[in-house]
Amino acid sequence: MKNITPQEVAAHNKKDDLWIVIHGKVYDLTEFLPSHPGGQKIILKYAGQDATDAFDPIHPPDIISRYLSPDVCLGELDISHAGVMVKKESKADEQVRLAREKMPRLDEMYNVFDFESVAKTVLKPEAWAYYSSGADDEISMRENHNAFHRIWLRPRVMVNVKQLDLSTTMLGSNVSMPLYITGTALGKLGHPEGELVLTRAAAQKKIIQMIPTLASCSFDEIVDMARPEQPQWLQLYVNSDREVTKKFVQHAEHRGIKGLFVTVDAPQLGRREKDMRVKYSDDGPEEMDGQKDINRDEGAARYISTFIDPSLNWEDLAWLKSITTMPIMLKGIQTPEDAVLAARHGCSGIVISNHGGRQLDFAPSAIELLPEIMDALRAEGLDKNFEVYIDGGIRRGSDIFKAVALGAKGVGIGRPALFAMSTYGDEGVKKLIQLLQDELVMCMRLMGAPTINHITKDMVDIRNLKDHFVQSPVDYLGHHAYEQMLPRGRINKL
């Protein structure tokens, strides 16, 4: 492969003649530039430069070989040359480094919100915006946790709770507690090793990791990191090219994935305004600003459309069942009617979810929907051998207890795992899981439930659950961890 000097790369820094370096290889992206899903500006910003640090957090390592012609790779950067590119620490990188030097010790983290508050101070703006943002006014995102405050507990006493057992099974896999790490995209935005951190922590704590389609790491990297016999699930976006999906699903089954979770609540990308504002603030060179037709939201939507099929419907389940023997779960169910349809179409279960409040604002919380969905399934005789999970808003061990009491087989956490990973790496995620486990132990003991099977619906009071106007306890931790949305005129500097 041809060696190319840094000076030669630097000379190709125009819109109509654009080279960049990624992982030591030189690429000519001139023809690709107009079709880049994330817009042109971010590529133009690194024209004639090394873009590896910007590329890694949001792309799996094999994406170039999968989607671009081999011809775009011109050769390798000549690292022996005297003019090797020197990466300068940006102002944003300096701020992150200084903030990380002032982080509290890990043993000072006492709850989920502690991780979130630290993550807000040490993540780059684009990472924080992507992880923390919700759709539109973020009502659903906040309601996901607030709804748990409308459920009260009914403790039973004089029960032998000396020995507790939190273990259970989820889709046939033995786990230490009814908790899993749900699929969340772009792990490397928060940590250089991305989803691999979550894989290792899940193994240590004996819970399940759901591998996301849009991981920063490749699927095989994540599976290779898992321990032998470590159960993993796959979150799937059905591709418009069904052959791509078929190959991916069958490869996942070959690699030992224990459950296929098909996301059904994202035929279009939700509007996440915090994330959009940060993207607009990341301008390219001034001489390249004549791109007034660029819409980053449309660019992201175009990117989504390349791997998500908006025509996905109930009839497609027969095709999915024909290409795999893995249990098929529908992730993103939000009504009793669709839960019943999922069971009737032969799914193994569902995840009640509003996508973390990132898709449709004012979609109800999973915990609010759980009782009526379980009632609907029981009324149709469809609740047997049909597992129901929820995600969204779980921040305490008592939240896990409430969900299990109302019929959930287990619960998924997304943002909390990302915040713990982004701040303290492997040890942070393990600490987070341990905190939730300790809280669940305390809750079960005080509730008189020595095992998961002893947690029953009569242990919770849900009379106020559907009343959105009842006065709930003030959640000071959640309130202070949440970053309030502001209109543009109130934002001093993007």
C-alpha positions, 0 to 999 in steps of 0.5 A: 500500500502506498505511503503518503506524507502528511504534507500531501494529505494537508494539501487536499483540504478543499470541498472538491478535493478532500482527503482525511486520515483515519487510523493511519489510512488516507481516504479520498472522501471527495465523492462521498462528501455530499452523501455523508449522513451526518452532513458535510461540515463535520468532514470539512472540519477535518479536511487534510487532517487526521479525523480518527478521534472524531470518527471513533466515538460514532462509528464501528471500526468496520463501517468504512469497509462495509459501506465504501468502495475500497478505491477510496483508500489511497494508502497509509500515512507515512509515520516515519516522515518528519512532518507527521501530523501532531494532534493538538489538545482542543479547548474542549478536550482540555476542559474535559481533562481538567474536569476529570481531574476533579471528579469525586472518588468512586466510593462517593457515588451513593446513587444513580443520580450521582453518576449522572451529575458527574457525567454532566461535568466531564463529558464533551458537550456532544456526548452529554447532549446525545446521551441526555436528550429526549424528544421535543419538550422532554415530557415523556423522558422525565415522566418515565421516572416520575411515574414511579413516584405515584406507586406506593409500597405495602410492606408485609411484616413478620416474614423470615427474610434472613436469606434473600435470593434475587436470582431469576431467569430471563429468556431461559438464562440464569441471572443474578437479579431482574436487571439488564443493560439495554441497547444504547447507541454510540458507547465510545462517545463516553468511553474509548472502549465503549460497549466493551466496558458494559460487556465486562461489567455485565459479566462480573455482575451476572446480568445480561447485556443487550447489544445495540445495532448502532454500537460504536464497537463492532458486533463481533468485538462485543461478543468476543469480549463476553465470557464463555456462557455469558448471555447476551441479547441483540437489539435489532433495527430491521434494515430496508435491505432485508438481506442485510438483516437476514445475514446479521440475524443469522450471524448473531444466532451463530455467535450464541445470542440468546434473544432478538429484540426488534425495535418497533418504535423508531420508523423515524428519528425523534427530534432531540433538540439538545442534541441538535443544538450541539450539532449546529454549534460544531461549525466547519471552516468559515470559507466552507460555510456556504452550505445553507441547505444543510439540515443536520436533522435531515442528515441524521434521518437520512442515515437512520433510513439507510438501516431502518425500514419504516414499512416494518409491519405485523406481517413481517414477523413471519419472515423474521421467524423464518430466518432464526430460531432465537426468541423474538421480542418486540421492543417499544410496545406502548399499548395493550392492543399491540401487546396482545397482537405481539403474543398472537403473532408468536413473539416470545415477549415484549419490552414496554418502552417509549425509547427512553422518551427520545421518540414521541413526546407524551408517549406514556411511561412503561411503568404506567402501561405495565398493569393494563398490558398485563391485564390485557394479556391475562384476559386473552390467556396470553400471559403464559410463556410470554415475558414482559420487560420494561425500560425507561426511568429505573433509577432505584432498586425500589423501581425494580421491585415495583416493576416486578410486582406489576408483572415485569420479568425484568427491567432494562437500564440505559442512560444510567449505565452510559453515565457510569461507564463514561465517568468511571469505566468498568468499575463505575458500571459495576458500582452502579449495578451493585448500588441497584442490587443493594437497594433491591435487597433492602427493599425486598427485606423491608417488604417481606419478600425473600425471593423474586417470586414472593414479589406480588401485585398486592405489595404495591398501591397503584391507585394514583399511577394514572393520575398525572395531576396528583401531587407526587413527592418532590424528587430533588436528586432527579430535579438537580441532575436534569439539565433544563431545556432553554429557548435559544434566546436564553442560551449564552453560548452554544 
